[in-house]
Amino acid sequence: MKKHVQAADSLLKLVSDLKQTAIFSGFASLNDHVEQRIHEFNQQAEKTDCLLAKIGEDAAASLKELESHYYSSALRTSRLHQPWMRAPYI
């Protein structure tokens, strides 16, 4: 009877150790997955930052070009010399 109790106790300890090992390996796997996703998100953030910077540069260049066209346009210069065509001041 005593051997049965010891065997049962050994089995319970083994089951407990196996559960603990499974839990810790699950956490390690989960941590690895989280680290991988953080790395992927950081890469995506860098790509997004570069894309936004390029969009900003393109927008600034386009605005500068439009401004140049506006200030050199015949319509604008003709309006400057004809007071009745000027936009009213508000």
BAVOPA-53101 format. One line per 2 residues: their letters; for each residue x, y, z of C-alpha. Coordinates in steps of 0.1 Angstrom, whole numbers. Example, Ala and Ser with C-alpha at 12.3 -4.5 7.8 and 13.67 -1.06 7.14 Angstrom:
<sites>
as> 123 -45 78 | 137 -11 71
</sites>
This chain:
<sites>
mk> 0 0 0 | 28 23 9
kh> 44 17 -25 | 11 26 -42
vq> 10 59 -24 | 46 67 -33
aa> 40 58 -69 | 9 80 -70
ds> 28 108 -54 | 56 104 -79
ll> 31 105 -108 | 14 136 -94
kl> 48 153 -92 | 56 142 -127
vs> 23 155 -140 | 29 188 -122
dl> 64 191 -137 | 51 184 -172
kq> 23 210 -168 | 48 236 -156
ta> 72 228 -185 | 43 231 -210
if> 33 264 -195 | 68 278 -196
sg> 75 266 -232 | 41 281 -242
fa> 52 314 -227 | 86 312 -245
sl> 68 305 -278 | 44 333 -272
nd> 72 357 -263 | 90 347 -296
hv> 59 354 -316 | 54 388 -299
eq> 90 398 -305 | 86 388 -342
ri> 54 408 -345 | 71 438 -329
he> 99 436 -354 | 75 434 -383
fn> 55 464 -370 | 87 484 -365
qq> 97 476 -401 | 62 487 -413
ae> 64 519 -393 | 98 527 -410
kt> 83 521 -444 | 53 542 -436
dc> 75 571 -423 | 95 570 -455
ll> 64 570 -476 | 49 599 -457
ak> 81 618 -461 | 81 612 -499
ig> 44 623 -501 | 53 655 -482
ed> 82 662 -505 | 61 656 -536
aa> 33 678 -522 | 58 706 -514
as> 73 704 -549 | 39 704 -565
lk> 28 734 -545 | 60 753 -554
el> 54 745 -591 | 18 756 -589
es> 28 788 -571 | 54 795 -599
hy> 27 790 -626 | 3 812 -607
ys> 27 841 -602 | 38 839 -639
sa> 4 834 -654 | -10 859 -679
lr> -44 860 -662 | -29 871 -629
ts> -6 897 -644 | -35 911 -665
rl> -57 913 -633 | -29 933 -615
hq> -31 960 -642 | -69 962 -644
pw> -84 973 -610 | -119 962 -619
mr> -107 926 -623 | -89 924 -589
ap> -104 903 -562 | -122 924 -536
yi> -104 928 -502 | -123 914 -473
</sites>
